Amino acid sequence: MKSRFSLLFSLLIAFTLVLEACAPTATPVPEEPAAPPANPNIILATTTSTQDSGLLDVLVPMFEAESGYTVQTVAVGTGAALKMAEEGNADVLLVHAPSSEVALMEAGWGKDRFLVMHNDFVIVGPANDPAGIRGTATAVEAFQKIFAAGGTFISRGDDSGTHKMELSLWTKAANDPKGAAWYVESGQGMGATLTIASEKTAYTLTDRATYLANKENLSLEILVDGDAALLNVYHVITVNPDKWPKVNYDGALSFANFMTAKGTQDVIGQFGVNKFGQPLFFPDADKTDADLGL
């Protein structure tokens, strides 16, 4: 009786295996590729610091691969980037002049504005520091010393975010260097301005990221940093389609969302660490302007 039961059980298992072997194999259905954007081209107007530091060389290809959009980057001073928004010549901005950005939003030229990241400005100059500003507690005091000494100073002179910060520091220092023989306006981006300052053994104001990215080619040292007044904050802004119906708002918003996404923020936070031992930017999408003291 027991052997008959064992035989029947063995036959049942064998029959089951035959059925499984004869069953048709399910063919996996490939996922449908994401539909390409209706308008795949966007114009990004941004400050030269994001370009000169190398950050955009990392982020733009990431965005293009993930989204299907193609980005035309126009790296200019923040003032010029804001002007492009006012004239409908850009779809999205990545800029660092908060007070001017607020004015743009209040005038209705921008639709969305998101906090992205920050770093800081530093005052750099020759190692022999003829104006004696090294270690000065505040940027305003350093500017006063440069003015008093007539130390050669290279200004960007281009209405960029850096230039706006520099002018605000001269105002706070109660000094106006315009027209002085030692005060030179380059009219160029941050990388070029640093090169000129190095060649002329001069002082200049720069964002830390661009300085570090170019440091090995410069004869300049960081002489003043750490002043809270030197905070350098970046926002991404979409141009308002109600003002300019032909702007690529969908693409602009896609880029803005990409810049504030966690994965991108993680990349921003690690950018520069391997090469310089410190990040060049600090991600802030999870913060508010008030958190940064703006």
Secondary structure, 3 states (H helix, E strand, C coil): CHHHHHHHHHHHHHHHHHHHHHCCCCCCCCCCCCCCCCCCEEEEEECHHHHHCCHHHHHHHHHHHHHCCEEEEEECCHHHHHHHHHCCCCCEEEECCHHHHHHHHHCCCEEEEEEEEEEEEEEEECCCCCCCCCCCCCHHHHHHHHHHHCCCEEECCCCCHHHHHHHHHHHHCCCCCCCCCCEEECCCCHHHHHHHHHHCCCEEEEEHHHHHHHHHHCCCEEEECCCHHHEEEEEEEEECCCCCCCCCHHHHHHHHHHHHCHHHHHHHHHCCHHHHCCCCCEECCCCCCHHHCC
